[in-house]
Amino acid sequence: MVLTRVLLVALVASVFGNSGRRQVPASGSARGSGQGPPPGAAPPENAPPPPPAFTQWPMLSVAGDDPSTVNTSEWTLWDEPVRVSVTEAGKLDRAAELVGGELDAIDVAASRLRPDSELASAGDGSEVSPLLAELVAVALSAARETDGDVDPTVGAMLGSLGYDPDFGALVATRPTRHVQVGQLAVYRPPTWEEVRLDDRRLTIPEGVTLDLSDTMRARAVDRCAALVAATLDTGVLVSVGGDVATAGPAPRAGWPLLVRDGPVDPAARVSLPGGAAVSTASSHHRHWDTAEELLHQIIDPETGHAARPVWRTASVAAFSALRATAVANASLARGVVAPSWLEALAAPARLVGNDRSLRFFGTWPTAADT
């Protein structure tokens, strides 16, 4: 199964007063010039490499009721709320500028919903930009590390089910590939293993449409947090929808977060240490009607159709949003076996059932729910 998700994980500062399958870089030691590299450039060289996958998890705590001292800027991109918070008020405008430039570059490179994106015309084996190559590479890595549960080749399937920029009529893109077996005509779905990325040469087989949105957003907030911390020498939190990443020094009581999909869902107020990240995946945040049924974004690649969700949401904390989103999305895709997998990983996680019951794992603080 494969999931594409979006979930609101709001910075609590806006509420309190001012909210089997990778470590967010800290700020540089020297004070940055404030200029920074151009949008879409590689993360700063002084950023430490990510730790080995699936070996390290952050310690979360319950967020306090004291008003936050962080300073926040907000806007909307990809139909998602974007938040940038810094520990030093005088650096907020420049931080927001850096993040905005980076997100715009990523959108131009890899958005499935932009006909003028680089991704829209890539895949014939020619060389792509370093940024797009990176975004494809991390998507394929997430697919590999989750045994295909988080698969970027669901783009055509989503399109065939009616998920387009306007949620309009069904589109004609075929979600499966035709294979001749003797006298039988067999249709089978594409898989991530058919996509080839050799250095920067990208080959996407005919009939396959990449949708990088899940891992793209997570990689985006990781890159943005690292960029701001290294350039401006400040503590920073960056969130896009349900993906949150931090870098540099955290506020004294940690970064406060409100984790909740909507007003009818249970809320958790947690505090993140500096360098930690959280991602929340949802099975119902986006859905749309067809003539026959109500559809959502959880796609089973074996059938090319929406799968029946077991969990409303899955939230995971890690040392990068990329790692957190891979585990969160895979948890929703794995359904009834997700709890045993999360327990084996010892991942800090929170599952919300269809009846809004809660399951907690690892160091996720149970007392954080209100």
The 8 nearest C-alpha neighbors of each residue, nearest first, counted from 0:
[[1, 299, 332, 148, 300, 298, 2, 333],
 [2, 0, 148, 149, 298, 299, 332, 150],
 [1, 3, 297, 328, 298, 332, 4, 149],
 [4, 2, 296, 213, 297, 1, 328, 5],
 [3, 5, 280, 281, 2, 213, 6, 296],
 [4, 6, 241, 280, 281, 240, 284, 7],
 [7, 5, 241, 260, 240, 281, 280, 279],
 [6, 8, 241, 240, 260, 9, 259, 5],
 [9, 7, 258, 241, 257, 259, 6, 240],
 [10, 8, 257, 18, 7, 11, 256, 258],
 [18, 9, 11, 256, 12, 257, 13, 255],
 [18, 12, 10, 256, 257, 14, 255, 13],
 [18, 11, 13, 17, 15, 67, 14, 10],
 [18, 14, 12, 17, 11, 16, 15, 10],
 [15, 13, 11, 12, 16, 18, 17, 10],
 [16, 14, 12, 66, 13, 11, 17, 67],
 [15, 17, 66, 12, 13, 14, 67, 18],
 [16, 12, 13, 67, 70, 18, 15, 69],
 [10, 12, 11, 13, 9, 14, 256, 17],
 [20, 145, 144, 340, 344, 146, 53, 343],
 [144, 19, 145, 53, 326, 325, 141, 52],
 [49, 22, 319, 322, 52, 50, 318, 51],
 [23, 318, 49, 21, 319, 50, 24, 274],
 [22, 24, 274, 319, 318, 246, 221, 25],
 [25, 23, 46, 225, 47, 246, 22, 26],
 [24, 26, 247, 246, 274, 23, 46, 27],
 [27, 25, 229, 228, 247, 232, 246, 28],
 [26, 28, 229, 29, 45, 232, 25, 228],
 [27, 29, 26, 30, 232, 229, 45, 31],
 [30, 28, 27, 31, 232, 229, 26, 230],
 [29, 31, 232, 231, 28, 32, 27, 230],
 [32, 30, 230, 231, 33, 232, 29, 229],
 [31, 33, 34, 230, 30, 231, 35, 232],
 [34, 32, 231, 31, 230, 35, 93, 30],
 [35, 33, 32, 36, 230, 31, 231, 93],
 [34, 36, 230, 33, 37, 32, 226, 97],
 [35, 37, 40, 38, 34, 43, 226, 39],
 [36, 38, 40, 39, 35, 100, 101, 97],
 [39, 37, 101, 100, 40, 104, 36, 97],
 [38, 40, 104, 101, 130, 37, 105, 41],
 [41, 39, 38, 37, 36, 42, 130, 101],
 [40, 42, 43, 39, 130, 44, 222, 129],
 [43, 41, 222, 226, 44, 40, 225, 46],
 [44, 42, 45, 46, 41, 226, 229, 225],
 [43, 45, 46, 42, 47, 41, 27, 48],
 [46, 44, 43, 47, 27, 229, 26, 42],
 [45, 47, 24, 44, 43, 48, 25, 42],
 [48, 46, 24, 45, 49, 25, 44, 22],
 [49, 47, 50, 46, 22, 24, 21, 23],
 [48, 50, 21, 22, 47, 51, 23, 24],
 [49, 51, 21, 22, 52, 48, 55, 54],
 [52, 50, 54, 53, 21, 49, 55, 22],
 [53, 51, 21, 54, 50, 20, 55, 322],
 [52, 54, 55, 20, 51, 344, 21, 56],
 [53, 55, 52, 51, 56, 50, 344, 21],
 [56, 54, 53, 57, 318, 317, 50, 52],
 [55, 57, 317, 318, 346, 58, 54, 347],
 [58, 56, 317, 275, 59, 318, 316, 55],
 [57, 59, 362, 56, 60, 272, 271, 363],
 [60, 58, 271, 270, 363, 362, 57, 364],
 [61, 59, 270, 269, 364, 62, 58, 271],
 [60, 62, 269, 367, 270, 268, 364, 63],
 [61, 63, 269, 270, 268, 255, 60, 64],
 [64, 62, 65, 61, 252, 255, 270, 268],
 [63, 65, 66, 62, 15, 67, 268, 255],
 [64, 66, 63, 67, 15, 16, 62, 68],
 [67, 65, 15, 16, 64, 68, 12, 17],
 [66, 68, 12, 69, 17, 65, 16, 15],
 [67, 69, 66, 70, 17, 86, 250, 12],
 [68, 70, 86, 67, 85, 84, 71, 17],
 [71, 69, 84, 85, 88, 17, 86, 68],
 [72, 70, 84, 83, 69, 73, 82, 85],
 [71, 73, 83, 82, 84, 95, 70, 74],
 [74, 72, 82, 81, 83, 71, 80, 75],
 [73, 75, 81, 80, 82, 76, 72, 79],
 [76, 74, 80, 81, 79, 78, 77, 73],
 [75, 77, 78, 79, 80, 81, 74, 239],
 [78, 76, 79, 75, 80, 106, 239, 240],
 [79, 77, 76, 75, 80, 240, 81, 239],
 [78, 80, 240, 77, 76, 75, 239, 81],
 [81, 79, 75, 240, 239, 74, 76, 82],
 [80, 82, 239, 74, 75, 73, 238, 79],
 [83, 81, 73, 238, 237, 72, 84, 80],
 [82, 84, 237, 72, 71, 236, 95, 73],
 [83, 85, 71, 236, 70, 235, 69, 72],
 [86, 84, 235, 87, 234, 70, 69, 91],
 [85, 87, 69, 234, 233, 88, 70, 250],
 [88, 86, 85, 89, 90, 233, 91, 70],
 [89, 87, 90, 91, 70, 86, 85, 69],
 [90, 88, 87, 91, 92, 93, 85, 70],
 [89, 91, 88, 93, 92, 87, 94, 231],
 [90, 92, 94, 88, 93, 89, 85, 95],
 [93, 91, 95, 94, 90, 96, 89, 72],
 [92, 94, 96, 95, 91, 90, 97, 33],
 [95, 93, 91, 97, 96, 92, 227, 90],
 [94, 96, 98, 92, 93, 97, 99, 91],
 [95, 97, 93, 99, 94, 98, 100, 92],
 [98, 96, 94, 100, 95, 99, 93, 101],
 [97, 99, 95, 101, 100, 223, 96, 102],
 [100, 98, 96, 102, 101, 97, 95, 103],
 [101, 99, 38, 103, 97, 98, 102, 96],
 [100, 102, 38, 98, 104, 39, 103, 99],
 [103, 101, 105, 99, 104, 100, 98, 106],
 [102, 104, 106, 100, 105, 101, 99, 107],
 [105, 103, 101, 107, 39, 102, 106, 38],
 [104, 106, 108, 102, 103, 107, 109, 101],
 [107, 105, 103, 110, 108, 104, 109, 102],
 [108, 106, 116, 104, 105, 109, 103, 110],
 [109, 107, 117, 105, 116, 106, 131, 118],
 [108, 110, 118, 106, 107, 105, 116, 117],
 [109, 111, 106, 112, 113, 116, 107, 108],
 [112, 110, 113, 210, 109, 119, 118, 209],
 [111, 113, 110, 164, 114, 163, 116, 119],
 [114, 112, 116, 115, 110, 111, 119, 107],
 [113, 115, 116, 119, 112, 111, 120, 110],
 [114, 116, 113, 117, 119, 107, 120, 118],
 [117, 115, 107, 113, 119, 118, 108, 114],
 [116, 118, 108, 119, 120, 121, 109, 107],
 [117, 119, 121, 109, 116, 120, 108, 110],
 [120, 118, 116, 117, 121, 114, 115, 111],
 [119, 121, 118, 117, 122, 116, 115, 114],
 [122, 120, 118, 119, 123, 117, 201, 127],
 [121, 123, 202, 203, 201, 124, 120, 125],
 [124, 122, 202, 125, 121, 203, 201, 204],
 [125, 123, 202, 201, 200, 122, 126, 203],
 [124, 126, 200, 123, 201, 127, 122, 121],
 [125, 127, 200, 199, 201, 124, 128, 121],
 [128, 126, 199, 200, 132, 131, 125, 129],
 [127, 129, 130, 131, 132, 126, 199, 108],
 [130, 128, 132, 131, 133, 127, 199, 41],
 [131, 129, 133, 128, 132, 39, 134, 108],
 [132, 130, 134, 133, 128, 129, 108, 135],
 [131, 133, 129, 135, 130, 199, 134, 136],
 [134, 132, 136, 130, 131, 135, 129, 137],
 [135, 133, 131, 137, 136, 132, 215, 138],
 [134, 136, 138, 132, 133, 137, 131, 139],
 [135, 137, 133, 139, 134, 138, 132, 140],
 [138, 136, 140, 134, 139, 135, 141, 133],
 [139, 137, 135, 141, 140, 136, 214, 151],
 [138, 140, 142, 136, 141, 137, 143, 135],
 [139, 141, 137, 143, 138, 142, 144, 136],
 [142, 140, 144, 138, 143, 139, 325, 137],
 [141, 143, 147, 149, 139, 150, 145, 140],
 [142, 144, 140, 146, 141, 145, 147, 139],
 [143, 145, 20, 141, 142, 146, 140, 19],
 [146, 144, 20, 142, 148, 147, 143, 141],
 [147, 145, 143, 144, 148, 142, 20, 19],
 [146, 148, 142, 150, 149, 145, 143, 191],
 [149, 147, 1, 0, 329, 145, 146, 150],
 [148, 150, 142, 1, 147, 329, 2, 145],
 [149, 151, 142, 147, 152, 1, 148, 191],
 [152, 150, 210, 209, 211, 153, 138, 191],
 [151, 153, 209, 154, 150, 191, 208, 190],
 [154, 152, 156, 151, 155, 157, 210, 150],
 [155, 153, 210, 208, 209, 157, 156, 152],
 [156, 154, 158, 174, 208, 157, 153, 172],
 [155, 157, 174, 159, 153, 158, 154, 303],
 [158, 156, 160, 154, 162, 155, 159, 153],
 [157, 159, 155, 162, 161, 160, 156, 163],
 [158, 160, 156, 170, 161, 157, 172, 155],
 [161, 159, 157, 158, 162, 169, 156, 304],
 [160, 162, 169, 158, 159, 163, 168, 170],
 [163, 161, 158, 157, 166, 160, 164, 159],
 [162, 164, 166, 165, 158, 161, 167, 112],
 [165, 163, 166, 112, 162, 167, 113, 111],
 [164, 166, 167, 163, 162, 168, 161, 112],
 [167, 165, 163, 162, 164, 161, 168, 287],
 [168, 166, 165, 161, 169, 163, 162, 164],
 [169, 167, 161, 170, 166, 289, 163, 165],
 [168, 170, 161, 159, 160, 167, 171, 158],
 [171, 169, 159, 172, 158, 161, 168, 160],
 [170, 172, 159, 173, 169, 158, 174, 161],
 [173, 171, 159, 170, 155, 174, 158, 156],
 [172, 174, 175, 171, 159, 155, 206, 156],
 [175, 173, 156, 155, 303, 159, 172, 188],
 [176, 174, 188, 187, 173, 186, 189, 177],
 [175, 177, 187, 186, 188, 206, 178, 189],
 [178, 176, 186, 185, 187, 179, 175, 184],
 [177, 179, 185, 186, 184, 180, 176, 187],
 [180, 178, 184, 183, 185, 181, 177, 182],
 [179, 181, 183, 182, 184, 178, 185, 177],
 [182, 180, 183, 179, 184, 178, 185, 177],
 [181, 183, 180, 184, 179, 185, 178, 177],
 [184, 182, 180, 181, 179, 185, 178, 186],
 [183, 185, 179, 178, 180, 182, 186, 177],
 [186, 184, 178, 177, 183, 179, 187, 180],
 [187, 185, 177, 176, 175, 178, 184, 188],
 [186, 188, 175, 176, 185, 189, 177, 178],
 [189, 187, 175, 176, 301, 300, 174, 190],
 [190, 188, 207, 175, 176, 152, 187, 191],
 [191, 189, 192, 193, 152, 188, 150, 300],
 [190, 192, 193, 194, 152, 150, 151, 139],
 [193, 191, 190, 194, 195, 139, 189, 143],
 [192, 194, 191, 190, 195, 204, 189, 203],
 [195, 193, 203, 192, 191, 202, 204, 196],
 [196, 194, 202, 201, 197, 193, 203, 192],
 [197, 195, 201, 200, 198, 199, 202, 194],
 [198, 196, 200, 199, 195, 201, 202, 124],
 [197, 199, 200, 196, 132, 201, 126, 129],
 [200, 198, 126, 127, 132, 197, 201, 196],
 [201, 199, 126, 197, 125, 124, 196, 198],
 [200, 202, 196, 124, 122, 195, 199, 125],
 [203, 201, 122, 124, 195, 123, 194, 204],
 [202, 204, 122, 194, 207, 201, 123, 205],
 [205, 203, 207, 206, 202, 194, 193, 122],
 [206, 204, 207, 203, 176, 208, 122, 123],
 [205, 207, 176, 204, 208, 173, 175, 174],
 [206, 208, 205, 204, 152, 189, 203, 209],
 [209, 207, 154, 155, 152, 210, 206, 153],
 [208, 210, 152, 154, 151, 211, 207, 153],
 [209, 211, 154, 151, 212, 111, 152, 153],
 [212, 210, 215, 151, 213, 214, 209, 138],
 [211, 213, 215, 210, 214, 216, 110, 3],
 [214, 212, 215, 216, 211, 3, 4, 217],
 [213, 215, 217, 216, 138, 212, 211, 218],
 [216, 214, 212, 218, 211, 217, 213, 219],
 [217, 215, 219, 218, 214, 213, 212, 220],
 [216, 218, 321, 320, 214, 219, 220, 215],
 [219, 217, 221, 215, 321, 216, 220, 214],
 [218, 220, 216, 222, 217, 221, 215, 223],
 [221, 219, 223, 222, 217, 218, 237, 244],
 [222, 220, 218, 224, 219, 223, 244, 320],
 [223, 221, 219, 225, 220, 224, 226, 42],
 [224, 222, 220, 226, 225, 98, 221, 219],
 [223, 225, 227, 221, 226, 246, 222, 245],
 [224, 226, 222, 24, 228, 223, 227, 246],
 [225, 227, 223, 229, 224, 228, 230, 222],
 [228, 226, 230, 224, 229, 225, 231, 94],
 [229, 227, 26, 232, 233, 225, 247, 231],
 [228, 230, 26, 27, 226, 232, 227, 231],
 [231, 229, 31, 227, 35, 33, 228, 232],
 [230, 232, 31, 33, 233, 228, 227, 229],
 [233, 231, 228, 30, 229, 26, 31, 230],
 [234, 232, 228, 231, 247, 235, 86, 87],
 [233, 235, 247, 248, 86, 85, 249, 246],
 [234, 236, 85, 246, 245, 84, 224, 233],
 [235, 237, 245, 84, 244, 83, 224, 85],
 [238, 236, 83, 244, 220, 82, 243, 224],
 [239, 237, 243, 82, 242, 81, 220, 240],
 [240, 238, 81, 242, 80, 241, 79, 82],
 [241, 239, 79, 7, 80, 6, 242, 5],
 [240, 242, 6, 7, 8, 279, 278, 5],
 [241, 243, 278, 239, 238, 217, 240, 320],
 [244, 242, 238, 277, 276, 237, 320, 278],
 [245, 243, 276, 237, 221, 220, 320, 236],
 [246, 244, 236, 274, 235, 224, 275, 273],
 [247, 245, 274, 25, 235, 224, 273, 234],
 [246, 248, 234, 25, 26, 228, 233, 273],
 [249, 247, 234, 273, 246, 250, 233, 235],
 [248, 250, 273, 253, 234, 254, 272, 251],
 [251, 249, 253, 252, 254, 86, 248, 69],
 [250, 252, 253, 249, 254, 248, 68, 272],
 [253, 251, 250, 254, 270, 63, 249, 62],
 [254, 252, 250, 272, 271, 270, 249, 251],
 [253, 255, 271, 270, 249, 250, 272, 256],
 [256, 254, 270, 11, 62, 269, 253, 10],
 [257, 255, 11, 10, 269, 268, 9, 270],
 [256, 258, 268, 11, 9, 267, 10, 8],
 [259, 257, 8, 267, 266, 256, 9, 268],
 [258, 260, 266, 261, 8, 264, 257, 265],
 [261, 259, 7, 6, 264, 258, 8, 262],
 [260, 262, 264, 263, 259, 7, 265, 284],
 [261, 263, 264, 260, 259, 265, 266, 7],
 [262, 264, 261, 265, 260, 259, 266, 355],
 [265, 263, 261, 262, 260, 259, 266, 355],
 [266, 264, 259, 263, 267, 368, 355, 369],
 [267, 265, 259, 368, 258, 369, 264, 257],
 [266, 268, 368, 367, 258, 257, 369, 269],
 [269, 267, 257, 367, 62, 256, 61, 368],
 [268, 270, 61, 62, 256, 60, 367, 255],
 [269, 271, 255, 62, 60, 254, 253, 61],
 [272, 270, 254, 253, 59, 275, 255, 273],
 [273, 271, 253, 275, 249, 274, 254, 270],
 [272, 274, 249, 248, 275, 246, 245, 247],
 [273, 275, 246, 23, 245, 318, 272, 25],
 [276, 274, 318, 273, 245, 272, 317, 271],
 [275, 277, 244, 320, 319, 243, 317, 318],
 [278, 276, 316, 243, 315, 320, 323, 242],
 [277, 279, 242, 324, 323, 241, 315, 314],
 [278, 280, 314, 241, 313, 6, 327, 315],
 [281, 279, 4, 313, 312, 328, 6, 327],
 [282, 280, 312, 4, 283, 284, 6, 311],
 [281, 283, 311, 284, 312, 308, 297, 4],
 [284, 282, 285, 281, 286, 295, 311, 296],
 [283, 285, 281, 282, 5, 6, 286, 260],
 [286, 284, 283, 295, 296, 287, 5, 282],
 [287, 285, 295, 294, 283, 284, 296, 293],
 [288, 286, 294, 293, 295, 289, 285, 166],
 [287, 289, 293, 292, 294, 290, 286, 291],
 [290, 288, 291, 292, 293, 287, 294, 161],
 [289, 291, 292, 288, 293, 168, 169, 287],
 [292, 290, 289, 293, 288, 294, 287, 160],
 [293, 291, 289, 288, 290, 294, 287, 295],
 [292, 294, 288, 287, 289, 286, 295, 291],
 [295, 293, 287, 286, 288, 292, 305, 296],
 [294, 296, 286, 297, 285, 305, 283, 287],
 [295, 297, 3, 298, 2, 285, 4, 305],
 [298, 296, 2, 305, 306, 295, 1, 3],
 [299, 297, 305, 1, 304, 306, 2, 296],
 [298, 300, 0, 301, 1, 306, 303, 302],
 [301, 299, 303, 302, 0, 298, 188, 1],
 [300, 302, 299, 303, 188, 187, 0, 304],
 [301, 303, 304, 300, 299, 188, 187, 298],
 [304, 302, 300, 156, 299, 301, 174, 298],
 [305, 303, 302, 298, 299, 306, 300, 156],
 [304, 306, 298, 297, 299, 295, 294, 296],
 [305, 307, 299, 298, 297, 308, 304, 0],
 [306, 308, 309, 305, 297, 334, 282, 298],
 [309, 307, 310, 306, 282, 334, 311, 331],
 [308, 310, 334, 353, 307, 335, 352, 311],
 [311, 309, 352, 312, 353, 308, 351, 331],
 [310, 312, 353, 282, 352, 351, 281, 283],
 [313, 311, 281, 351, 280, 310, 350, 282],
 [312, 314, 350, 280, 327, 279, 349, 351],
 [315, 313, 279, 349, 348, 278, 327, 280],
 [314, 316, 348, 323, 278, 277, 327, 347],
 [317, 315, 277, 347, 276, 323, 348, 278],
 [318, 316, 56, 323, 276, 319, 57, 275],
 [317, 319, 22, 275, 276, 23, 21, 274],
 [320, 318, 23, 21, 276, 22, 321, 317],
 [319, 321, 323, 217, 276, 322, 244, 324],
 [322, 320, 217, 319, 324, 218, 323, 214],
 [321, 323, 325, 21, 319, 320, 324, 317],
 [322, 324, 320, 317, 278, 315, 326, 321],
 [325, 323, 327, 278, 321, 326, 322, 328],
 [324, 326, 322, 328, 323, 327, 141, 329],
 [325, 327, 329, 323, 324, 328, 330, 322],
 [328, 326, 324, 330, 313, 329, 325, 315],
 [329, 327, 330, 331, 325, 326, 2, 280],
 [328, 330, 332, 326, 148, 331, 327, 149],
 [331, 329, 337, 327, 333, 328, 332, 326],
 [332, 330, 328, 334, 329, 333, 310, 313],
 [331, 333, 329, 0, 330, 334, 1, 2],
 [334, 332, 330, 337, 331, 336, 329, 335],
 [333, 335, 309, 331, 337, 332, 336, 330],
 [334, 336, 337, 333, 309, 338, 310, 339],
 [335, 337, 334, 338, 333, 339, 340, 330],
 [336, 338, 330, 340, 333, 334, 335, 339],
 [339, 337, 341, 340, 336, 342, 335, 330],
 [338, 340, 342, 341, 337, 336, 343, 335],
 [339, 341, 337, 343, 342, 338, 344, 336],
 [342, 340, 344, 338, 343, 339, 346, 345],
 [341, 343, 345, 339, 344, 340, 338, 360],
 [342, 344, 340, 341, 345, 339, 346, 19],
 [343, 345, 341, 346, 342, 340, 53, 19],
 [346, 344, 361, 342, 343, 341, 347, 360],
 [345, 347, 361, 344, 341, 348, 360, 56],
 [348, 346, 361, 363, 362, 360, 316, 315],
 [349, 347, 315, 360, 314, 363, 346, 359],
 [348, 350, 359, 314, 358, 313, 360, 315],
 [349, 351, 313, 358, 357, 312, 352, 314],
 [352, 350, 357, 312, 355, 311, 356, 310],
 [353, 351, 310, 355, 356, 354, 311, 357],
 [352, 354, 311, 355, 310, 309, 351, 356],
 [353, 355, 352, 356, 351, 311, 310, 357],
 [356, 354, 352, 351, 353, 357, 264, 265],
 [355, 357, 352, 354, 351, 358, 353, 350],
 [358, 356, 351, 350, 352, 355, 359, 349],
 [357, 359, 350, 349, 351, 360, 356, 352],
 [360, 358, 349, 348, 363, 350, 365, 357],
 [361, 359, 348, 347, 363, 342, 346, 349],
 [360, 362, 347, 345, 346, 363, 348, 359],
 [361, 363, 347, 58, 364, 59, 360, 346],
 [362, 364, 347, 361, 348, 360, 59, 359],
 [365, 363, 366, 367, 60, 362, 61, 59],
 [364, 366, 367, 363, 368, 359, 61, 267],
 [365, 367, 364, 368, 61, 369, 267, 60],
 [368, 366, 61, 267, 268, 365, 364, 269],
 [369, 367, 267, 366, 266, 268, 365, 265],
 [368, 266, 267, 367, 265, 268, 366, 365]]
